[in-house]
Amino acid sequence: MNRRDFLATTATVAAAPAVPGGTHRVERRADFDEQAFAAIVGRSSDVRLVYEDVNFHPSVLGSITNSLNGLHFGFGYPAGAIAVALAGHGPSAVYGYSDYLWSKYRLGEFFDLTDGNGKPVLSNVYLPSRAPYDPSANPDDESSMYQDSSIQMLQRRGLIVLTCHTAVEEQSRSIVKRAFAPAGTTAEDVAADILTHLIPGAIVVPSMVATLAVLQNKYRFAYITPY
């Protein structure tokens, strides 16, 4: 199935939206929802942080949790006055990929991401929240939302999850080349599939390295990387 047929097929199912970021290998400005991007990253904030993760270090989620807790409880910034973005690209793009994608393209095996038993991770285990959303909870309580470093909880606390269009395109070609996609599937098919099956709230940006420059220079995000 080519990309045109893929899009025609998906368009008939519940009026599926267009592919975020468009279908070019290099995203064009006309395909980038810059207005929505600006509204999210440019919202009124006293402190702005962007965490870049490339080589897949899930501990970055704990670091984001610590940043939010320290800024809110230690420095006294209101929760709504803190903006934190997760810029995961390379293997770390998978933070923003749904379980459907993890399963279909065997992403744990593809990226050599293993669990504590050395077996490939089979789903986006970093996504589901473990605690109830309760801002009145004791932040010292291990079972509270303030100690929950899941992506869903961090998103509820305001985390912005960014997805690199360039990374998706490059990974799609490698997925097909290494036979991690169903037979007969093209790289264009895989890219469209990934971009239309991201986790809720993920924002597609043209290029993560370009986006980091924009976040730092235009929106005054402080830059942090776990390693």
Secondary structure as UniProt FT lines:
FT   HELIX           3..11
FT   TURN            14..15
FT   TURN            20..21
FT   HELIX           29..31
FT   HELIX           34..41
FT   STRAND          47..53
FT   HELIX           59..69
FT   HELIX           70..74
FT   HELIX           79..81
FT   STRAND          82..88
FT   HELIX           90..96
FT   HELIX           99..104
FT   TURN            105..106
FT   HELIX           107..110
FT   TURN            111..112
FT   TURN            116..117
FT   TURN            125..126
FT   TURN            135..136
FT   TURN            139..140
FT   TURN            142..143
FT   HELIX           145..147
FT   HELIX           151..156
FT   TURN            157..158
FT   STRAND          160..164
FT   HELIX           165..177
FT   TURN            178..179
FT   TURN            183..184
FT   HELIX           187..195
FT   TURN            200..201
FT   STRAND          203..205
FT   HELIX           208..217
FT   STRAND          222..224
//
